[in-house]
Amino acid sequence: MYKKLLSWSNDQHSHLPWRVNRSLYVTLVSEIMLQQTTVQTVVNHIDKFLEKYPTLESLAQSTEEEVCIAWKGLGYYRRARNLLNAAKEIKERFNGDIPVDIETLKSIKGIGDYTANAIVGIGAGKKALAVDANLERVIARLFAIDVVKGPKLQKEIYRRFYDKEILKELTNKNSRKLNEAFMDLGRVICQSRKADCLICPMNKSCESYKLGKVDLIPNVQSKTVEKHDLELLRVVVVKNKKVLGYVKSSKQWLHGQIEVPTFIIKSTDKKIVQYPKAPSKLKNLMEGKVSFKSSITKYKITNHILEMSEKEFSKFFNSDDFDFYKKDFDNVNFTTTTIKLLNKVL
């Protein structure tokens, strides 16, 4: 049933670096990297990361700041912290040997259900199903599973898999290849907004295709997300070629990264606590200054940039809350927005 799919996947995608140099450690790194980003982005960064951290032990001995710097370009830095936490715990609890039991893996901080199944099914090549967004969509369509997309659908897929209602052909011998092939199919052909069914190697077996329901499965319930307008003041203070900034706390967006002093001018969200309010006395100084747009989560942001000297800054703010950082984007973990604004004014 899956011969055509496996052949297509192998011909088109066997060159991916984490498949060429497959190991449990490389699987752990690559699968966490691949969450919430594109394959090409990971292709562009994984070799450099593995060059710096070739083993789990070398990663476990590193600091959060160092790992986040090495992670630069991959975004969503919480994944980098999850990877570091997992490496440290594996070193402490399992003497650096990555377990290949799903429940044991899920007990490790930083490893969730998907990553555990990926390590077992892809890294170790043992019978397991790594249900990411691509597998969720592909399997739902392949077997016409009309359940609301999300946890309910994933739970139903796993139930049918463990009850041997679907994918009985997945074994220890083909687990790695079949999981990878499903991922490739969902990424390239069986996409969420466009499914190229005519060229799909699984079209003769796909129940949704036979029923003309490909566009209806998975069953997606639309969510209305309220967007808020947010105006921020970004203050740039430079001294001896260093930039004033602060490390974002665990309760803030982009935890662990460095941002210039930032304050709220105006927001339609009255409950926002990410930044303190800007002093009203500064509003007159902002007229005619450089500004640019950005966005994060549910906020559409207008960033106003104000350049000040250290002496001027201390009149309005407590300088003890900030430190000076070298303007080195390769070795200092500035936020993307901070890099963008510094490139505009410096």
Residue pairs with C-beta under 8 A, 6 or more apart in sequence:
1 169
1 205
2 169
2 174
2 178
2 181
2 202
4 201
4 202
5 178
5 181
5 182
5 185
5 201
5 202
6 174
6 177
6 178
6 181
7 201
8 181
8 184
8 201
9 177
9 180
9 181
9 184
9 185
10 177
10 181
12 184
12 188
13 19
13 180
13 184
14 20
16 39
16 43
17 30
17 43
17 46
17 47
18 26
18 27
18 29
18 30
18 42
18 46
19 180
22 122
22 123
22 176
23 123
24 98
24 100
24 119
24 123
24 124
25 55
25 56
25 98
26 50
26 123
27 118
27 119
27 122
27 123
28 56
28 83
28 86
28 87
28 98
28 111
28 115
28 119
28 123
29 46
29 49
29 50
29 53
29 59
29 83
30 42
30 46
31 114
31 115
31 118
31 119
31 122
31 130
32 79
32 82
32 83
32 86
32 110
32 115
33 42
33 45
33 46
33 49
33 74
33 79
34 42
34 132
35 76
35 79
35 114
35 115
35 132
36 75
36 76
36 79
37 74
37 75
37 76
39 187
41 73
41 74
41 75
42 74
44 73
45 73
45 74
48 70
49 70
49 71
52 58
52 70
53 59
53 62
53 67
53 70
56 87
56 90
56 91
56 96
56 98
57 91
57 96
59 67
59 83
59 84
59 87
60 84
60 87
60 88
60 90
60 91
60 96
62 84
64 80
64 81
64 84
64 256
65 256
65 333
67 80
67 81
67 83
67 84
68 77
68 80
68 81
68 256
68 257
68 333
69 330
69 331
69 332
69 333
70 80
71 77
71 79
71 80
72 329
72 330
72 333
74 80
75 336
77 254
77 255
77 256
77 257
77 333
78 255
81 110
81 255
81 256
82 109
82 110
82 111
83 110
84 110
85 109
85 110
86 108
86 109
86 110
86 111
89 108
89 109
89 110
90 96
90 97
90 98
90 99
90 108
93 108
98 105
98 119
98 123
99 105
99 108
100 119
100 120
100 123
100 124
100 126
101 120
102 116
102 117
102 120
102 128
103 116
105 111
105 115
105 116
105 119
105 120
106 112
106 113
106 116
111 119
114 130
114 131
114 132
117 128
117 129
117 130
117 131
118 128
118 130
118 132
118 179
120 126
120 128
121 127
121 128
121 129
121 130
121 175
121 176
121 179
122 130
122 175
122 176
122 179
122 180
123 176
125 172
125 175
125 176
126 172
126 175
127 170
127 171
127 172
127 175
128 175
128 179
129 135
129 157
129 158
129 161
129 167
129 170
129 179
130 179
130 183
131 139
131 154
131 157
131 158
132 183
133 186
133 192
134 182
134 183
134 185
134 186
134 187
134 190
135 157
135 179
135 182
135 183
135 186
136 149
136 153
136 154
136 157
136 218
137 149
137 186
137 190
137 192
137 218
138 182
138 185
138 186
138 190
139 145
139 157
139 166
139 167
139 182
140 146
140 147
140 149
140 153
140 157
140 208
140 217
140 218
141 190
141 195
141 206
141 207
141 208
141 209
141 214
141 217
141 218
142 202
142 205
142 206
142 207
142 208
143 160
143 166
143 207
144 207
144 208
144 211
144 213
144 217
145 153
145 156
145 157
145 160
145 217
145 218
146 213
146 216
146 217
146 219
147 153
147 156
147 218
147 219
148 218
148 219
148 220
148 221
149 218
149 219
149 220
149 221
153 218
153 219
157 166
159 165
160 166
160 167
161 167
161 170
167 178
169 178
170 178
185 200
185 201
185 202
189 195
189 196
189 199
189 200
190 196
190 200
190 202
195 214
195 215
197 203
197 206
197 209
197 214
200 206
200 209
203 209
206 214
208 214
208 216
208 217
225 298
226 298
227 298
227 299
227 300
228 267
228 268
228 269
228 272
228 298
228 299
228 300
229 266
229 267
229 268
229 299
229 300
229 302
230 264
230 266
230 267
230 268
230 269
230 272
230 299
230 300
230 301
230 302
231 264
231 265
231 266
231 267
231 301
231 302
231 304
232 262
232 263
232 264
232 265
232 275
232 301
232 302
232 303
232 304
233 262
233 263
233 264
233 265
233 278
233 282
233 286
233 304
233 306
234 260
234 261
234 262
234 303
234 304
234 305
234 306
234 337
234 338
234 341
235 244
235 260
235 261
235 262
235 263
235 306
235 307
235 308
235 313
235 317
236 243
236 244
236 260
236 305
236 306
236 307
236 308
236 341
236 342
236 345
236 346
237 243
237 244
237 260
237 261
237 307
237 308
237 309
237 310
237 313
238 244
238 307
238 346
239 310
239 324
240 324
241 326
241 327
242 324
242 325
242 326
242 327
243 260
243 324
243 325
243 326
243 327
243 342
243 346
244 260
244 261
244 310
244 313
244 319
244 322
244 323
244 324
244 325
245 258
245 259
245 260
245 261
245 322
245 323
245 324
245 325
245 334
245 338
246 258
246 259
246 261
246 321
246 322
246 323
247 256
247 257
247 258
248 254
248 255
248 256
248 257
248 258
248 259
248 335
249 255
250 256
252 274
253 274
253 296
253 297
254 335
256 333
257 333
257 334
257 335
257 338
258 325
258 332
258 333
258 334
258 335
258 338
259 334
259 335
259 337
259 338
260 338
260 341
260 342
261 313
261 317
261 322
262 275
263 275
263 276
263 277
263 278
263 279
263 282
264 272
264 274
264 275
264 276
264 277
264 278
265 278
265 283
265 286
265 304
267 299
269 298
269 299
272 299
279 316
279 317
281 316
282 306
282 316
285 306
286 304
286 306
289 304
289 305
289 306
290 304
290 305
290 341
290 344
290 345
291 302
291 303
291 304
291 305
292 302
292 303
292 305
292 340
292 341
292 344
293 300
293 301
293 302
293 303
294 301
294 303
294 337
294 340
295 301
303 337
303 341
305 341
305 344
305 345
307 345
310 319
313 319
325 332
325 334
326 332
327 342
327 346
329 339
334 342
